[in-house]
Amino acid sequence: MSEPPGTAVSLAEAPPADAPSTPLAAQRVLPLRRPGRWIATAVVVVLLAQFVHGLVTNPFYQWDRWGYWFLRPTILDGLLITLQVTAYSAVLGLLGGVLLALARLSRSPVLRAVSWTYVWALRSIPLIVVLIFLYNFSALYKTLSVGIPFGPAFFSFDESRLATDMVVAVIGLSLNEAAYAAEVVRGGILSVDQGQHEAAAALGLPKGYQFRRIVFPQALRSIIPNYVNQLIGLIKGTSLVFYVSLLDLFGSAQTMGSTYPGDIVPLLLVVTVWYLILTSVVSVIQFYVERHYARGATRSLPPTPLQKLRTGLTDLRARIRREAAV
């Protein structure tokens, strides 16, 4: 039989007539070998093992003293102050950031200019300078008054009595946080598709309702990851309030280190572990908040760590069964 023109037949590609036919589903698929990945993994595991071994066996770390200081009342009191300063500053900073972002996006040139100037100034000045300036604010203004601008004052009060160490720390951190939060919120609002604004305007919805129920919930998907980074930076930034005489977590450890010079390293490790715990808790909360606001934006919600663990165990069992069957 003659073949059609343009068709080439290779006898080498044709299977032998007596070759056993194996179903495709029963054939074993060999994964692609990646020796570079295995070498890199082995190097990382060896370095990690050496680091953990040195961390555990090096007597310089004094882990017994670390255990002694970890839950001491002085450290826990400083931890409580750190949590209070962080909570107050995070709320006030976010509220200030929202107001600054709305002012930056408004049509008023005065509001835009003031908002831009505030963000520019507070992002340029180091936080420690802001805190120390506020701490010495009473030297510039001994009394503060409320009344008519350029007119009589209704009442006045002593600034030094009002500006306690906690108040100075919260105000300083809030002012600094608001400048960064403003850009985070502004970027999140600008990330919302313009069609959402047009659709809301076409329905005749009020501007405030459009922002609260349509624009801002969608902007939160972009705001949350960036603002959580700011919140983690705020937790670590509270260590600077020690310079305005507020004994937070770092300040308490620093004071105890001055009293017990031989325990400086264990005290620093105590502070490190507590900061790791705080930032880990914030990261876990971030995951579930992002998962909540991902509804409607993705086809399926990202799995939780427990779901990932269950899936990994199920896949491992299935792989072991396949290997045993082969």
C-alpha positions in Angstrom: 0.0 0.0 0.0 1.4 3.4 -1.0 1.6 6.2 1.6 0.0 9.6 0.9 2.4 12.2 -0.3 4.2 14.2 2.5 3.9 11.4 5.1 7.0 9.8 6.5 7.0 6.5 8.3 9.7 5.5 10.8 10.0 1.9 11.6 12.2 2.7 14.6 9.3 4.6 16.3 6.9 1.8 15.9 6.6 -0.6 18.9 7.5 -4.3 18.3 4.7 -6.5 17.5 5.3 -8.8 20.5 5.8 -6.0 23.1 3.3 -6.2 26.0 0.9 -3.4 26.2 1.0 -1.6 29.6 -1.9 0.8 30.5 -0.8 4.4 30.7 -2.3 4.9 34.2 -0.2 2.0 35.5 3.1 3.4 34.3 5.3 5.0 37.0 6.1 8.7 36.4 9.6 9.5 37.5 10.0 13.1 38.7 12.7 15.3 37.2 15.9 15.1 39.2 17.2 18.4 40.6 20.6 17.9 42.2 21.1 21.6 42.7 18.0 21.9 44.9 19.1 18.9 47.0 22.6 20.4 47.5 21.2 23.8 48.5 18.8 22.1 50.9 21.6 20.1 52.5 23.7 23.2 52.9 20.9 25.2 54.6 20.1 22.3 56.9 23.7 21.9 58.0 24.0 25.7 58.6 20.7 25.7 60.5 21.8 22.8 62.7 25.1 24.5 63.5 23.3 27.7 64.5 20.8 25.9 66.7 23.6 23.8 68.3 25.7 27.0 69.0 22.6 28.7 70.4 21.8 25.9 72.8 25.3 24.9 73.9 27.1 28.3 74.1 27.3 29.2 77.8 27.5 32.9 77.0 23.7 33.0 76.4 23.0 31.9 80.0 19.7 30.3 79.3 19.1 29.6 83.0 19.1 33.3 83.6 16.9 33.8 80.6 14.3 31.5 82.2 14.6 33.5 85.5 14.0 36.9 83.8 11.4 35.9 81.2 8.3 36.1 83.5 9.6 38.5 86.2 7.1 41.1 87.3 9.4 43.9 86.1 9.5 42.5 82.6 5.8 41.8 82.5 5.0 45.4 83.7 7.2 46.7 80.8 5.4 44.4 78.4 2.0 45.7 79.5 3.2 49.3 78.9 4.5 48.3 75.4 1.0 46.8 74.6 -0.8 49.9 75.8 1.4 52.3 73.9 1.1 50.2 70.8 -2.7 49.9 71.0 -3.3 53.6 71.6 -0.8 54.7 68.9 -2.1 52.2 66.4 -5.7 53.3 66.7 -4.9 57.0 66.8 -2.3 56.7 64.0 -4.8 54.9 61.7 -7.5 57.4 62.4 -5.1 60.2 61.6 -3.9 58.4 58.5 -7.4 58.0 57.2 -8.1 61.8 57.7 -4.8 62.7 56.1 -5.4 60.4 53.1 -8.9 61.9 52.6 -7.5 65.4 52.8 -4.8 64.4 50.3 -7.5 63.1 47.9 -9.9 66.0 48.4 -10.4 68.8 45.9 -9.4 71.5 48.3 -5.9 72.8 47.6 -5.5 73.9 51.2 -6.3 70.4 52.6 -4.0 68.8 50.0 -1.2 71.1 50.8 -1.5 70.7 54.5 -1.7 66.9 54.3 1.3 66.7 51.9 3.3 69.0 54.2 2.5 66.9 57.3 3.4 63.6 55.7 6.6 65.1 54.2 7.7 66.6 57.6 6.9 63.6 59.8 8.5 61.1 57.4 11.6 63.2 57.3 12.1 63.8 61.1 13.4 60.8 63.0 11.0 59.4 65.6 13.5 59.8 68.5 13.7 63.6 67.6 9.9 63.9 67.7 9.7 62.1 71.1 12.4 64.2 72.7 10.9 67.4 71.3 7.5 66.6 72.8 9.1 65.6 76.0 10.6 69.1 76.3 7.5 70.8 74.9 6.8 72.4 78.2 9.9 74.5 77.9 8.4 76.2 74.8 4.8 76.4 76.0 4.3 76.3 79.8 0.5 76.7 79.5 -2.0 75.8 76.8 -5.3 77.6 76.4 -8.6 77.1 74.5 -10.5 80.0 73.2 -11.1 82.3 70.3 -8.1 82.5 67.8 -6.2 85.7 68.4 -8.8 86.5 71.1 -9.6 85.8 74.7 -9.0 82.3 76.2 -11.9 80.4 77.8 -9.6 78.3 80.0 -6.0 77.3 80.2 -4.1 74.4 81.9 -0.5 73.5 82.8 1.1 71.6 80.0 3.6 69.8 82.3 0.8 68.2 84.3 -1.1 67.0 81.2 1.9 65.7 79.3 2.8 62.6 81.3 5.3 60.1 80.0 2.6 57.9 78.6 0.8 60.8 76.9 4.1 62.0 75.3 4.9 58.5 74.1 1.4 57.9 72.6 1.2 61.4 70.9 4.7 61.1 69.5 4.2 57.6 68.1 0.7 58.5 66.8 1.9 61.6 65.0 4.7 59.6 63.3 2.4 56.6 62.6 -0.3 58.8 61.0 2.2 60.1 58.4 3.0 56.6 57.2 -0.6 55.3 57.6 -1.8 58.1 55.4 0.2 56.9 52.4 -0.9 53.3 53.0 -4.6 54.3 53.1 -4.2 56.6 50.1 -2.5 53.8 48.1 -5.3 51.4 49.0 -8.0 53.8 48.0 -6.3 54.5 44.7 -6.1 50.7 44.0 -9.9 50.4 43.8 -11.0 50.3 40.2 -12.4 53.5 38.9 -15.4 51.6 37.6 -16.5 51.0 41.2 -16.6 54.7 41.9 -18.5 55.3 38.7 -21.0 52.5 39.4 -21.6 53.9 42.9 -22.1 57.4 41.6 -24.5 56.1 38.9 -26.7 54.6 41.6 -27.0 58.0 43.3 -25.4 56.9 46.5 -24.1 59.6 48.9 -20.4 60.2 48.9 -20.0 59.1 52.5 -22.0 55.9 51.9 -19.9 55.2 48.8 -16.7 55.4 50.8 -17.9 53.4 53.8 -19.6 50.5 52.0 -18.0 50.2 48.6 -14.6 51.9 48.3 -13.1 51.4 51.7 -14.0 47.6 52.1 -12.3 47.0 48.7 -9.3 49.2 49.6 -8.8 47.2 52.8 -7.5 44.2 50.8 -4.5 46.4 49.8 -4.3 48.4 53.1 -4.2 45.5 55.5 -0.8 43.9 54.5 0.9 47.2 54.2 -0.5 48.6 57.5 0.4 45.4 59.4 4.0 46.1 58.4 3.6 49.5 59.9 2.1 48.0 63.0 5.0 45.6 63.4 7.3 48.6 63.0 5.3 50.4 65.6 5.7 47.5 68.1 9.4 47.7 67.7 9.4 51.5 67.7 8.0 51.5 71.2 11.5 50.7 72.4 12.3 54.3 71.8 9.9 55.5 74.5 12.6 54.6 77.0 14.3 57.9 76.1 11.3 59.8 77.4 11.4 58.1 80.8 8.7 55.5 80.1 9.8 52.0 81.1 8.4 49.7 78.4 9.6 46.2 77.7 13.0 47.4 76.4 13.3 50.0 79.1 12.7 47.5 81.8 15.3 45.2 80.5 17.8 48.1 80.1 17.2 49.1 83.7 17.7 45.6 85.0 20.8 45.3 82.8 22.3 48.3 84.5 21.6 46.8 87.9 22.8 43.3 86.9 25.6 43.8 84.3 26.2 40.0 84.1 22.7 39.4 82.8 22.7 41.8 79.9 22.7 39.1 77.2 19.9 37.0 78.9 17.8 40.2 79.2 18.3 41.1 75.6 17.2 37.6 74.7 14.1 38.0 76.8 13.3 41.2 75.0 14.0 39.5 71.6 11.7 36.5 72.4 8.8 38.8 73.6 9.0 40.9 70.4 9.0 37.7 68.4 5.9 36.6 70.2 4.1 39.9 69.7 4.9 40.2 66.0 3.9 36.5 65.5 0.5 37.1 67.0 0.0 40.2 64.8 1.0 38.1 61.7 -1.5 35.4 62.6 -4.3 38.0 63.0 -3.2 39.5 59.7 -3.7 36.1 58.0 -7.2 35.7 59.2 -8.2 39.3 58.5 -6.9 39.1 54.9 -8.7 35.8 54.5 -11.9 37.4 55.6 -11.6 40.3 53.2 -10.6 37.9 50.4 -14.2 36.6 50.1 -15.6 37.6 46.8 -12.2 38.5 45.4 -10.9 34.9 44.9 -12.6 31.8 43.8 -11.5 29.9 46.9 -10.3 31.2 50.2 -6.6 30.5 51.1 -6.3 27.4 53.3 -5.6 27.9 57.0 -2.4 26.5 58.5 -4.4 23.6 60.0 -5.9 22.9 56.6 -2.5 22.9 55.0 -1.2 20.5 57.6 -4.1 18.1 56.9 -3.6 18.3 53.2 0.1 17.7 53.6 -0.5 14.6 55.7 -3.1 13.3 53.3 -0.7 13.7 50.3 2.1 12.1 52.3 0.0 9.0 53.1 -1.1 8.7 49.4 2.5 8.9 48.3 3.6 6.2 50.7 0.8 4.0 49.5 1.8 4.5 45.9 5.4 3.7 46.7 4.4 0.6 48.6 2.2 -0.6 45.7 5.0 -0.2 43.2 
